[in-house]
Amino acid sequence: MRPALETQLGHSPAMFLDRNELAELTGRCRSAAQARALKAMGIEHRLRPNGSIVVLRAHVEKLFGVASMPERRLKNTEPDWSAI
């Protein structure tokens, strides 16, 4: 499922891209090739101890201009002076 569809259905998307999404994004299957592709695209990533790659979904969505959840506005904490 795509993140937008998951959100519409009430599911929260995973924090990290999964293997399939990473392969689709980079066009590569091997971790070393994926890391080179991510670096070339300017996408931050980390290597796990087992050599697999971790990419934050929010970072990719921000880079590609996907609208994220609307920003929460802080509640107005001022008293309603017109009520006095």
SESE-160635 format. One record per residue: residue number from 1; residue in three letters; x, y, z of N, C-alpha, C, O, CB in turn. Coordinates in steps of 0.001 Angstrom, whole numbers, plus 500000, padded with zeros to 6 digits. Glycine has a CB too. Layout:
<recs>
rec i: NUM aa: ALA n.east: X n.north: Y n.up: Z ca.east: X ca.north: Y ca.up: Z c.east: X c.north: Y c.up: Z o.east: X o.north: Y o.up: Z cb.east: X cb.north: Y cb.up: Z
...
</recs>
This chain:
<recs>
rec i: 1 aa: MET n.east: 500826 n.north: 498809 n.up: 500000 ca.east: 500000 ca.north: 500000 ca.up: 500000 c.east: 500867 c.north: 501250 c.up: 500000 o.east: 501920 o.north: 501288 o.up: 500636 cb.east: 499062 cb.north: 500001 cb.up: 501203
rec i: 2 aa: ARG n.east: 500435 n.north: 502224 n.up: 499314 ca.east: 501132 ca.north: 503502 ca.up: 499304 c.east: 500818 c.north: 504271 c.up: 500577 o.east: 499736 o.north: 504106 o.up: 501141 cb.east: 500746 cb.north: 504327 cb.up: 498062
rec i: 3 aa: PRO n.east: 501753 n.north: 505122 n.up: 501050 ca.east: 501530 ca.north: 505864 ca.up: 502293 c.east: 500250 c.north: 506683 c.up: 502301 o.east: 499539 o.north: 506703 o.up: 503306 cb.east: 502684 cb.north: 506770 cb.up: 502547
rec i: 4 aa: ALA n.east: 499942 n.north: 507361 n.up: 501193 ca.east: 498746 ca.north: 508203 ca.up: 501164 c.east: 497493 c.north: 507348 c.up: 501348 o.east: 496567 o.north: 507734 o.up: 502062 cb.east: 498668 cb.north: 508993 cb.up: 499838
rec i: 5 aa: LEU n.east: 497474 n.north: 506189 n.up: 500699 ca.east: 496331 ca.north: 505296 ca.up: 500807 c.east: 496232 c.north: 504729 c.up: 502221 o.east: 495137 o.north: 504606 o.up: 502770 cb.east: 496435 cb.north: 504158 cb.up: 499777
rec i: 6 aa: GLU n.east: 497389 n.north: 504381 n.up: 502813 ca.east: 497382 ca.north: 503863 ca.up: 504180 c.east: 496791 c.north: 504889 c.up: 505135 o.east: 496004 o.north: 504544 o.up: 506017 cb.east: 498804 cb.north: 503481 cb.up: 504623
rec i: 7 aa: THR n.east: 497174 n.north: 506158 n.up: 504957 ca.east: 496674 ca.north: 507213 ca.up: 505829 c.east: 495173 c.north: 507371 c.up: 505645 o.east: 494451 o.north: 507572 o.up: 506621 cb.east: 497395 cb.north: 508543 cb.up: 505547
rec i: 8 aa: GLN n.east: 494688 n.north: 507283 n.up: 504403 ca.east: 493263 ca.north: 507415 ca.up: 504149 c.east: 492485 c.north: 506278 c.up: 504797 o.east: 491349 o.north: 506463 o.up: 505232 cb.east: 492992 cb.north: 507452 cb.up: 502651
rec i: 9 aa: LEU n.east: 493099 n.north: 505103 n.up: 504860 ca.east: 492432 ca.north: 503947 ca.up: 505434 c.east: 492573 c.north: 503888 c.up: 506950 o.east: 492035 o.north: 502984 o.up: 507589 cb.east: 492978 cb.north: 502686 cb.up: 504822
rec i: 10 aa: GLY n.east: 493289 n.north: 504843 n.up: 507525 ca.east: 493420 ca.north: 504882 ca.up: 508965 c.east: 494654 c.north: 504186 c.up: 509503 o.east: 494844 o.north: 504131 o.up: 510718 cb.east: 492231 cb.north: 504286 cb.up: 509575
rec i: 11 aa: HIS n.east: 495496 n.north: 503653 n.up: 508634 ca.east: 496729 ca.north: 503021 ca.up: 509070 c.east: 497845 c.north: 504052 c.up: 509033 o.east: 497878 o.north: 504903 o.up: 508144 cb.east: 497074 cb.north: 501794 cb.up: 508187
rec i: 12 aa: SER n.east: 498756 n.north: 503981 n.up: 509990 ca.east: 499889 ca.north: 504895 ca.up: 509931 c.east: 500994 c.north: 504231 c.up: 509131 o.east: 501278 o.north: 503051 o.up: 509338 cb.east: 500384 cb.north: 505284 cb.up: 511358
rec i: 13 aa: PRO n.east: 501624 n.north: 504963 n.up: 508223 ca.east: 502693 ca.north: 504380 ca.up: 507419 c.east: 503912 c.north: 504091 c.up: 508284 o.east: 504111 o.north: 504715 o.up: 509326 cb.east: 503070 cb.north: 505314 cb.up: 506261
rec i: 14 aa: ALA n.east: 504716 n.north: 503146 n.up: 507843 ca.east: 505934 ca.north: 502787 ca.up: 508559 c.east: 506906 c.north: 503958 c.up: 508554 o.east: 506899 o.north: 504778 o.up: 507636 cb.east: 506589 cb.north: 501540 cb.up: 507934
rec i: 15 aa: MET n.east: 507737 n.north: 504030 n.up: 509579 ca.east: 508704 ca.north: 505112 ca.up: 509705 c.east: 509792 c.north: 505027 c.up: 508618 o.east: 510299 o.north: 506048 o.up: 508153 cb.east: 509344 cb.north: 505080 cb.up: 511098
rec i: 16 aa: PHE n.east: 510136 n.north: 503803 n.up: 508227 ca.east: 511204 ca.north: 503597 ca.up: 507252 c.east: 510650 c.north: 502971 c.up: 505974 o.east: 509632 o.north: 502278 o.up: 505998 cb.east: 512313 cb.north: 502709 cb.up: 507845
rec i: 17 aa: LEU n.east: 511330 n.north: 503222 n.up: 504866 ca.east: 510961 ca.north: 502559 ca.up: 503623 c.east: 511251 c.north: 501076 c.up: 503755 o.east: 512228 o.north: 500687 o.up: 504395 cb.east: 511721 cb.north: 503167 cb.up: 502413
rec i: 18 aa: ASP n.east: 510409 n.north: 500245 n.up: 503155 ca.east: 510689 ca.north: 498805 ca.up: 503182 c.east: 511594 c.north: 498434 c.up: 502003 o.east: 511907 o.north: 499280 o.up: 501165 cb.east: 509365 cb.north: 497981 cb.up: 503138
rec i: 19 aa: ARG n.east: 512006 n.north: 497178 n.up: 501945 ca.east: 512946 ca.north: 496729 ca.up: 500900 c.east: 512422 c.north: 497001 c.up: 499493 o.east: 513165 o.north: 497447 o.up: 498618 cb.east: 513230 cb.north: 495238 cb.up: 501056
rec i: 20 aa: ASN n.east: 511143 n.north: 496727 n.up: 499287 ca.east: 510560 ca.north: 496925 ca.up: 497960 c.east: 510544 c.north: 498407 c.up: 497576 o.east: 510861 o.north: 498764 o.up: 496442 cb.east: 509136 cb.north: 496354 cb.up: 497916
rec i: 21 aa: GLU n.east: 510176 n.north: 499254 n.up: 498518 ca.east: 510140 ca.north: 500696 ca.up: 498243 c.east: 511543 c.north: 501233 c.up: 497966 o.east: 511734 o.north: 502079 o.up: 497092 cb.east: 509508 cb.north: 501455 cb.up: 499427
rec i: 22 aa: LEU n.east: 512513 n.north: 500732 n.up: 498717 ca.east: 513896 ca.north: 501157 ca.up: 498525 c.east: 514405 c.north: 500740 c.up: 497139 o.east: 515075 o.north: 501517 o.up: 496458 cb.east: 514796 cb.north: 500564 cb.up: 499626
rec i: 23 aa: ALA n.east: 514082 n.north: 499516 n.up: 496731 ca.east: 514474 ca.north: 499041 ca.up: 495405 c.east: 513785 c.north: 499850 c.up: 494306 o.east: 514396 o.north: 500170 o.up: 493286 cb.east: 514141 cb.north: 497552 cb.up: 495252
rec i: 24 aa: GLU n.east: 512504 n.north: 500178 n.up: 494521 ca.east: 511761 ca.north: 500976 ca.up: 493538 c.east: 512329 c.north: 502387 c.up: 493438 o.east: 512461 o.north: 502932 o.up: 492342 cb.east: 510270 cb.north: 501035 cb.up: 493909
rec i: 25 aa: LEU n.east: 512662 n.north: 502973 n.up: 494577 ca.east: 513203 ca.north: 504327 ca.up: 494607 c.east: 514549 c.north: 504413 c.up: 493911 o.east: 514788 o.north: 505329 o.up: 493124 cb.east: 513335 cb.north: 504806 cb.up: 496036
rec i: 26 aa: THR n.east: 515433 n.north: 503458 n.up: 494196 ca.east: 516802 ca.north: 503515 ca.up: 493670 c.east: 516964 c.north: 502839 c.up: 492318 o.east: 517889 o.north: 503154 o.up: 491570 cb.east: 517745 cb.north: 502885 cb.up: 494646
rec i: 27 aa: GLY n.east: 516072 n.north: 501917 n.up: 492005 ca.east: 516234 ca.north: 501135 ca.up: 490787 c.east: 517323 c.north: 500090 c.up: 490931 o.east: 517796 o.north: 499546 o.up: 489933 cb.east: 516544 cb.north: 502043 cb.up: 489619
rec i: 28 aa: ARG n.east: 517727 n.north: 499803 n.up: 492160 ca.east: 518808 ca.north: 498857 ca.up: 492446 c.east: 518342 c.north: 497846 c.up: 493481 o.east: 517452 o.north: 498133 o.up: 494281 cb.east: 520075 cb.north: 499595 cb.up: 492942
rec i: 29 aa: CYS n.east: 518954 n.north: 496643 n.up: 493463 ca.east: 518604 ca.north: 495587 ca.up: 494415 c.east: 519647 c.north: 495416 c.up: 495512 o.east: 519299 o.north: 495108 o.up: 496652 cb.east: 518421 cb.north: 494278 cb.up: 493685
rec i: 30 aa: ARG n.east: 520894 n.north: 495606 n.up: 495188 ca.east: 521968 ca.north: 495395 ca.up: 496160 c.east: 522185 c.north: 496641 c.up: 497010 o.east: 522069 o.north: 497770 o.up: 496534 cb.east: 523271 cb.north: 495011 cb.up: 495445
rec i: 31 aa: SER n.east: 522502 n.north: 496405 n.up: 498284 ca.east: 522659 ca.north: 497508 ca.up: 499241 c.east: 523716 c.north: 498520 c.up: 498806 o.east: 523491 o.north: 499726 o.up: 498913 cb.east: 523020 cb.north: 496959 cb.up: 500605
rec i: 32 aa: ALA n.east: 524858 n.north: 498052 n.up: 498321 ca.east: 525934 ca.north: 498971 ca.up: 497921 c.east: 525475 c.north: 499861 c.up: 496772 o.east: 525745 o.north: 501062 o.up: 496766 cb.east: 527201 cb.north: 498184 cb.up: 497513
rec i: 33 aa: ALA n.east: 524784 n.north: 499272 n.up: 495801 ca.east: 524275 ca.north: 500046 ca.up: 494665 c.east: 523176 c.north: 501004 c.up: 495114 o.east: 523101 o.north: 502132 o.up: 494626 cb.east: 523742 cb.north: 499106 cb.up: 493566
rec i: 34 aa: GLN n.east: 522325 n.north: 500565 n.up: 496039 ca.east: 521283 ca.north: 501431 ca.up: 496564 c.east: 521896 c.north: 502626 c.up: 497290 o.east: 521425 o.north: 503753 o.up: 497139 cb.east: 520357 cb.north: 500649 cb.up: 497504
rec i: 35 aa: ALA n.east: 522943 n.north: 502385 n.up: 498075 ca.east: 523601 ca.north: 503471 ca.up: 498812 c.east: 524185 c.north: 504500 c.up: 497837 o.east: 524090 o.north: 505703 o.up: 498079 cb.east: 524718 cb.north: 502907 cb.up: 499732
rec i: 36 aa: ARG n.east: 524781 n.north: 504039 n.up: 496752 ca.east: 525335 ca.north: 504975 ca.up: 495748 c.east: 524213 c.north: 505793 c.up: 495112 o.east: 524348 o.north: 507002 o.up: 494922 cb.east: 526124 cb.north: 504203 cb.up: 494646
rec i: 37 aa: ALA n.east: 523110 n.north: 505128 n.up: 494786 ca.east: 521984 ca.north: 505824 ca.up: 494164 c.east: 521385 c.north: 506852 c.up: 495127 o.east: 521075 o.north: 507973 o.up: 494726 cb.east: 520905 cb.north: 504816 cb.up: 493721
rec i: 38 aa: LEU n.east: 521225 n.north: 506473 n.up: 496380 ca.east: 520671 ca.north: 507403 ca.up: 497374 c.east: 521581 c.north: 508611 c.up: 497552 o.east: 521107 o.north: 509743 o.up: 497648 cb.east: 520468 cb.north: 506694 cb.up: 498725
rec i: 39 aa: LYS n.east: 522881 n.north: 508372 n.up: 497596 ca.east: 523837 ca.north: 509473 ca.up: 497738 c.east: 523746 c.north: 510410 c.up: 496537 o.east: 523772 o.north: 511630 o.up: 496696 cb.east: 525277 cb.north: 508931 cb.up: 497889
rec i: 40 aa: ALA n.east: 523640 n.north: 509846 n.up: 495343 ca.east: 523539 ca.north: 510657 ca.up: 494128 c.east: 522258 c.north: 511495 c.up: 494119 o.east: 522239 o.north: 512597 o.up: 493570 cb.east: 523586 cb.north: 509758 cb.up: 492885
rec i: 41 aa: MET n.east: 521190 n.north: 510973 n.up: 494726 ca.east: 519914 ca.north: 511692 ca.up: 494776 c.east: 519826 c.north: 512642 c.up: 495962 o.east: 518855 o.north: 513388 o.up: 496087 cb.east: 518766 cb.north: 510709 cb.up: 494833
rec i: 42 aa: GLY n.east: 520829 n.north: 512623 n.up: 496835 ca.east: 520819 ca.north: 513502 ca.up: 498000 c.east: 519875 c.north: 513041 c.up: 499094 o.east: 519385 o.north: 513848 o.up: 499884 cb.east: 520451 cb.north: 514884 cb.up: 497584
rec i: 43 aa: ILE n.east: 519624 n.north: 511744 n.up: 499137 ca.east: 518725 ca.north: 511189 ca.up: 500144 c.east: 519560 c.north: 510611 c.up: 501279 o.east: 520393 o.north: 509727 o.up: 501076 cb.east: 517791 cb.north: 510103 cb.up: 499530
rec i: 44 aa: GLU n.east: 519319 n.north: 511128 n.up: 502472 ca.east: 520055 ca.north: 510652 ca.up: 503634 c.east: 519636 c.north: 509223 c.up: 503963 o.east: 518462 o.north: 508862 o.up: 503876 cb.east: 519822 cb.north: 511579 cb.up: 504845
rec i: 45 aa: HIS n.east: 520622 n.north: 508427 n.up: 504339 ca.east: 520374 ca.north: 507038 ca.up: 504686 c.east: 521437 c.north: 506577 c.up: 505672 o.east: 522470 o.north: 507225 o.up: 505841 cb.east: 520365 cb.north: 506140 cb.up: 503424
rec i: 46 aa: ARG n.east: 521174 n.north: 505469 n.up: 506309 ca.east: 522107 ca.north: 504872 ca.up: 507269 c.east: 522238 c.north: 503392 c.up: 506947 o.east: 521321 o.north: 502768 o.up: 506415 cb.east: 521627 cb.north: 505085 cb.up: 508747
rec i: 47 aa: LEU n.east: 523390 n.north: 502854 n.up: 507279 ca.east: 523618 ca.north: 501423 ca.up: 507136 c.east: 523433 c.north: 500748 c.up: 508484 o.east: 523964 o.north: 501197 o.up: 509500 cb.east: 525028 cb.north: 501139 cb.up: 506571
rec i: 48 aa: ARG n.east: 522681 n.north: 499680 n.up: 508476 ca.east: 522522 ca.north: 498871 ca.up: 509684 c.east: 523764 c.north: 497994 c.up: 509836 o.east: 524529 o.north: 497834 o.up: 508885 cb.east: 521215 cb.north: 497997 cb.up: 509620
rec i: 49 aa: PRO n.east: 523968 n.north: 497431 n.up: 511015 ca.east: 525113 ca.north: 496533 ca.up: 511200 c.east: 525131 c.north: 495349 c.up: 510231 o.east: 526201 o.north: 494835 o.up: 509904 cb.east: 525119 cb.north: 496014 cb.up: 512610
rec i: 50 aa: ASN n.east: 523956 n.north: 494913 n.up: 509771 ca.east: 523899 ca.north: 493782 ca.up: 508833 c.east: 524111 c.north: 494217 c.up: 507381 o.east: 524064 o.north: 493386 o.up: 506474 cb.east: 522557 cb.north: 493068 cb.up: 508960
rec i: 51 aa: GLY n.east: 524344 n.north: 495515 n.up: 507153 ca.east: 524610 ca.north: 496018 ca.up: 505806 c.east: 523387 c.north: 496516 c.up: 505062 o.east: 523515 o.north: 497093 o.up: 503983 cb.east: 525250 cb.north: 494959 cb.up: 505007
rec i: 52 aa: SER n.east: 522204 n.north: 496306 n.up: 505617 ca.east: 520999 ca.north: 496810 ca.up: 504949 c.east: 520883 c.north: 498316 c.up: 505181 o.east: 521509 o.north: 498874 o.up: 506082 cb.east: 519724 cb.north: 496074 cb.up: 505468
rec i: 53 aa: ILE n.east: 520078 n.north: 498948 n.up: 504357 ca.east: 519954 ca.north: 500406 ca.up: 504359 c.east: 518654 c.north: 500835 c.up: 505019 o.east: 517615 o.north: 500193 o.up: 504866 cb.east: 520027 cb.north: 500957 cb.up: 502929
rec i: 54 aa: VAL n.east: 518736 n.north: 501940 n.up: 505760 ca.east: 517560 ca.north: 502520 ca.up: 506414 c.east: 517360 c.north: 503925 c.up: 505858 o.east: 518285 o.north: 504737 o.up: 505839 cb.east: 517724 cb.north: 502547 cb.up: 507981
rec i: 55 aa: VAL n.east: 516137 n.north: 504200 n.up: 505405 ca.east: 515783 ca.north: 505518 ca.up: 504888 c.east: 514487 c.north: 505953 c.up: 505545 o.east: 513498 o.north: 505220 o.up: 505537 cb.east: 515647 cb.north: 505507 cb.up: 503333
rec i: 56 aa: LEU n.east: 514497 n.north: 507153 n.up: 506113 ca.east: 513286 ca.north: 507687 ca.up: 506730 c.east: 512270 c.north: 508064 c.up: 505655 o.east: 512585 o.north: 508787 o.up: 504710 cb.east: 513619 cb.north: 508911 cb.up: 507611
rec i: 57 aa: ARG n.east: 511058 n.north: 507568 n.up: 505814 ca.east: 509976 ca.north: 507871 ca.up: 504868 c.east: 509708 c.north: 509378 c.up: 504817 o.east: 509508 o.north: 509940 o.up: 503740 cb.east: 508684 cb.north: 507112 cb.up: 505262
rec i: 58 aa: ALA n.east: 509704 n.north: 510027 n.up: 505978 ca.east: 509408 ca.north: 511458 ca.up: 506034 c.east: 510435 c.north: 512269 c.up: 505243 o.east: 510082 o.north: 513265 o.up: 504612 cb.east: 509371 cb.north: 511935 cb.up: 507490
rec i: 59 aa: HIS n.east: 511701 n.north: 511851 n.up: 505272 ca.east: 512747 ca.north: 512562 ca.up: 504529 c.east: 512490 c.north: 512478 c.up: 503027 o.east: 512592 o.north: 513476 o.up: 502313 cb.east: 514138 cb.north: 511986 cb.up: 504864
rec i: 60 aa: VAL n.east: 512160 n.north: 511290 n.up: 502560 ca.east: 511891 ca.north: 511094 ca.up: 501132 c.east: 510647 c.north: 511873 c.up: 500725 o.east: 510638 o.north: 512521 o.up: 499679 cb.east: 511716 cb.north: 509589 cb.up: 500805
rec i: 61 aa: GLU n.east: 509605 n.north: 511818 n.up: 501534 ca.east: 508378 ca.north: 512546 ca.up: 501212 c.east: 508632 c.north: 514044 c.up: 501164 o.east: 508088 o.north: 514741 o.up: 500309 cb.east: 507283 cb.north: 512232 cb.up: 502235
rec i: 62 aa: LYS n.east: 509452 n.north: 514538 n.up: 502073 ca.east: 509769 ca.north: 515975 ca.up: 502081 c.east: 510541 c.north: 516361 c.up: 500823 o.east: 510243 o.north: 517377 o.up: 500196 cb.east: 510586 cb.north: 516347 cb.up: 503340
rec i: 63 aa: LEU n.east: 511537 n.north: 515545 n.up: 500453 ca.east: 512338 ca.north: 515846 ca.up: 499258 c.east: 511504 c.north: 515835 c.up: 497980 o.east: 511734 o.north: 516632 o.up: 497070 cb.east: 513474 cb.north: 514845 cb.up: 499130
rec i: 64 aa: PHE n.east: 510535 n.north: 514923 n.up: 497923 ca.east: 509725 ca.north: 514797 ca.up: 496722 c.east: 508454 c.north: 515645 c.up: 496776 o.east: 507631 o.north: 515586 o.up: 495863 cb.east: 509363 cb.north: 513353 cb.up: 496504
rec i: 65 aa: GLY n.east: 508293 n.north: 516428 n.up: 497837 ca.east: 507178 ca.north: 517364 ca.up: 497906 c.east: 505841 c.north: 516746 c.up: 498214 o.east: 504804 o.north: 517321 o.up: 497884 cb.east: 507075 cb.north: 518082 cb.up: 496648
rec i: 66 aa: VAL n.east: 505839 n.north: 515580 n.up: 498842 ca.east: 504573 ca.north: 514958 ca.up: 499223 c.east: 504030 c.north: 515710 c.up: 500425 o.east: 504750 o.north: 515957 o.up: 501392 cb.east: 504749 cb.north: 513433 cb.up: 499540
rec i: 67 aa: ALA n.east: 502778 n.north: 516066 n.up: 500359 ca.east: 502159 ca.north: 516786 ca.up: 501472 c.east: 502067 c.north: 515857 c.up: 502667 o.east: 501516 o.north: 514760 o.up: 502579 cb.east: 500753 cb.north: 517325 cb.up: 501086
rec i: 68 aa: SER n.east: 502606 n.north: 516304 n.up: 503769 ca.east: 502529 ca.north: 515506 ca.up: 504978 c.east: 501301 c.north: 515917 c.up: 505775 o.east: 500484 o.north: 516722 o.up: 505326 cb.east: 503809 cb.north: 515659 cb.up: 505824
rec i: 69 aa: MET n.east: 501193 n.north: 515359 n.up: 506939 ca.east: 500068 ca.north: 515685 ca.up: 507799 c.east: 500049 c.north: 517194 c.up: 508042 o.east: 501110 o.north: 517806 o.up: 508169 cb.east: 500149 cb.north: 514905 cb.up: 509143
rec i: 70 aa: PRO n.east: 498877 n.north: 517800 n.up: 508108 ca.east: 498825 ca.north: 519237 ca.up: 508370 c.east: 499461 c.north: 519560 c.up: 509716 o.east: 499341 o.north: 518808 o.up: 510683 cb.east: 497374 cb.north: 519741 cb.up: 508334
rec i: 71 aa: GLU n.east: 500138 n.north: 520697 n.up: 509745 ca.east: 500776 ca.north: 521098 ca.up: 510994 c.east: 499717 c.north: 521396 c.up: 512040 o.east: 498693 o.north: 522019 o.up: 511759 cb.east: 501684 cb.north: 522324 cb.up: 510780
rec i: 72 aa: ARG n.east: 499988 n.north: 520938 n.up: 513244 ca.east: 499059 ca.north: 521226 ca.up: 514333 c.east: 499295 c.north: 522646 c.up: 514805 o.east: 500430 o.north: 523060 o.up: 515045 cb.east: 499225 cb.north: 520215 cb.up: 515505
rec i: 73 aa: ARG n.east: 498234 n.north: 523365 n.up: 514930 ca.east: 498333 ca.north: 524737 ca.up: 515424 c.east: 498197 c.north: 524729 c.up: 516926 o.east: 497409 o.north: 523973 o.up: 517496 cb.east: 497259 cb.north: 525645 cb.up: 514783
rec i: 74 aa: LEU n.east: 498972 n.north: 525577 n.up: 517555 ca.east: 498888 ca.north: 525692 ca.up: 518998 c.east: 497581 c.north: 526374 c.up: 519370 o.east: 497141 o.north: 527314 o.up: 518708 cb.east: 500096 cb.north: 526470 cb.up: 519564
rec i: 75 aa: LYS n.east: 496979 n.north: 525889 n.up: 520425 ca.east: 495742 ca.north: 526487 ca.up: 520899 c.east: 496027 c.north: 527879 c.up: 521436 o.east: 497067 o.north: 528121 o.up: 522049 cb.east: 495084 cb.north: 525608 cb.up: 521979
rec i: 76 aa: ASN n.east: 495107 n.north: 528777 n.up: 521204 ca.east: 495249 ca.north: 530120 ca.up: 521730 c.east: 495031 c.north: 530060 c.up: 523234 o.east: 493977 o.north: 529633 o.up: 523706 cb.east: 494251 cb.north: 531106 cb.up: 521049
rec i: 77 aa: THR n.east: 496052 n.north: 530497 n.up: 523988 ca.east: 495967 ca.north: 530432 ca.up: 525446 c.east: 495606 c.north: 531792 c.up: 526054 o.east: 495596 o.north: 531948 o.up: 527275 cb.east: 497293 cb.north: 529937 cb.up: 526026
rec i: 78 aa: GLU n.east: 495317 n.north: 532746 n.up: 525218 ca.east: 494912 ca.north: 534072 ca.up: 525706 c.east: 493467 c.north: 534003 c.up: 526208 o.east: 492635 o.north: 533306 o.up: 525627 cb.east: 495056 cb.north: 535156 cb.up: 524580
rec i: 79 aa: PRO n.east: 493180 n.north: 534725 n.up: 527283 ca.east: 491800 ca.north: 534768 ca.up: 527762 c.east: 490904 c.north: 535533 c.up: 526782 o.east: 491378 o.north: 536389 o.up: 526034 cb.east: 491739 cb.north: 535416 cb.up: 529157
rec i: 80 aa: ASP n.east: 489652 n.north: 535228 n.up: 526793 ca.east: 488679 ca.north: 535925 ca.up: 525949 c.east: 488245 c.north: 537162 c.up: 526709 o.east: 487326 o.north: 537117 o.up: 527526 cb.east: 487444 cb.north: 535008 cb.up: 525584
rec i: 81 aa: TRP n.east: 488919 n.north: 538271 n.up: 526428 ca.east: 488650 ca.north: 539527 ca.up: 527157 c.east: 487289 c.north: 540103 c.up: 526815 o.east: 486747 o.north: 540897 o.up: 527584 cb.east: 489729 cb.north: 540562 cb.up: 526851
rec i: 82 aa: SER n.east: 486731 n.north: 539724 n.up: 525686 ca.east: 485414 ca.north: 540251 ca.up: 525310 c.east: 484302 c.north: 539662 c.up: 526190 o.east: 483193 o.north: 540194 o.up: 526235 cb.east: 485127 cb.north: 539950 cb.up: 523828
rec i: 83 aa: ALA n.east: 484606 n.north: 538574 n.up: 526878 ca.east: 483606 ca.north: 537945 ca.up: 527749 c.east: 483449 c.north: 538659 c.up: 529078 o.east: 482520 o.north: 538370 o.up: 529832 cb.east: 483973 cb.north: 536506 cb.up: 528000
rec i: 84 aa: ILE n.east: 484346 n.north: 539589 n.up: 529372 ca.east: 484292 ca.north: 540299 ca.up: 530678 c.east: 483397 c.north: 541512 c.up: 530576 o.east: 483223 o.north: 542235 o.up: 531558 cb.east: 485710 cb.north: 540729 cb.up: 531142
</recs>
